[in-house]
Amino acid sequence: MEGKYNKSYFDTPIMDEEVALSREGYQKIVKEVIIDLPKNSKILDVGCGRGAHLKDFNKVRPDLKLYGVDIGDVEEYLPDFINFYKTSADNLPFKNEEFDFVICFHVLEHVFNPEKCLLEFNRVLKERGVTYIEAPYFKTTTIPDGIMNFWSDPTHIRPYNHSSFQRILTETGFDILKMRVWRSWFTILLGPYLILKRIFLNDRDALSTFCAHMVGHSIGAFAKKL
């Protein structure tokens, strides 16, 4: 699995697509959490990649102390205001109750031990701290072959539905505040164009993208540490 997270991986369209898919969820975070955090709060992005979310957080709240972890060599992508540690999600190098907010976008589907990862998130969160977790929705396993089909990424292990997401969060010490499936209505409106691209240009990614947004591409949840 280590091989996937080398420099070349962070330059691939798949990484760009995953960041783009997270934008709608990110906007909810900014509206409901980031703005209201106390001054100088500490945020951890688990699986930070090129730091897209943390860079945006800094634009909104430059006082925040930002940390990122990833198993990839991504230092060259990250500005100095992001404190980066190369490590896995199940072995965070931080003391107990250090962070106000932990985010994790599209990581849990890659790991064999998601429960251990979430226990680590819980451990490093302050009392009543909040986390936002997002992962591929299970219906992406049934859509046409292409970039958005869950199994098109050979490192994917498991997708999530409402029941599995709820269970893994509650069993690792979180109280779920909100949960929803994400889709882009703009992409759905582009459906005829994407279907024509598949027919006439043999672009299987176009049809895959349309279908993923029809059924829901990701599931995300805000949860508070109990």
Sequence and secondary structure as in RCSB ss.txt:
>XXXX:A:sequence
MEGKYNKSYFDTPIMDEEVALSREGYQKIVKEVIIDLPKNSKILDVGCGRGAHLKDFNKVRPDLKLYGVDIGDVE
EYLPDFINFYKTSADNLPFKNEEFDFVICFHVLEHVFNPEKCLLEFNRVLKERGVTYIEAPYFKTTTIPDGIMNF
WSDPTHIRPYNHSSFQRILTETGFDILKMRVWRSWFTILLGPYLILKRIFLNDRDALSTFCAHMVGHSIGAFAKK
L
>XXXX:A:secstr
 GGGGSTTGGGSHHHHHHHHHTHHHHHHHHHHTGGGS TT EEEEET TT HHHHHHHHH TTSEEEEEESS  G
GGS TTEEEEE  TTS  S TT EEEEEEES GGG S HHHHHHHHHHHEEEEEEEEEEEEBGGGGSS SSTTSG
GGSTT    B HHHHHHHHHTTTEEEEEEEEE  HHHHHTHHHHHHHHHHH  HHHHHHHHHHHH SEEEEEEEE
 
